[in-house]
Amino acid sequence: MPKRGENIRKRKDGRWEARYIESYKIDGAAKYKSLYAPSCKEVKEKLEAQKLKPWQSDTTINISRKLTIEQLCTEWLEDVRISLKAPSYARYYNMIHTHIIPAFSKRL
């Protein structure tokens, strides 16, 4: 059963520790990072700030090349191919080539 709520605990040395998932490994296992503070309130604030960090970035993405829907779907499908089972890949391929690409081709 998965854990629910915040992953915050008091350590033996008196500090508070908050753990969060930073990323996932190739095999799907979670990679955790820890934050420390002298009080529970402070560590909660740090954890909330860390959760908002990816959404507050000033980085803008400059897309210089123009892609068609077919190119975009094909590139995405190749990127996720290693993480999918064969039946899932076949289903996605079929959906893209049966429904998505023809639907956008008719609009042009």
Secondary structure, DSSP 8 states (H G I E B T S, - for coil): ----S--EEE-TTS-EEEEEEEEE-TTS-EEEEEEEESSHHHHHHHHHHHHHGGGG--------S---HHHHHHHHHHHHGGGS-HHHHHHHHHHIIIIIHHHHHHH-
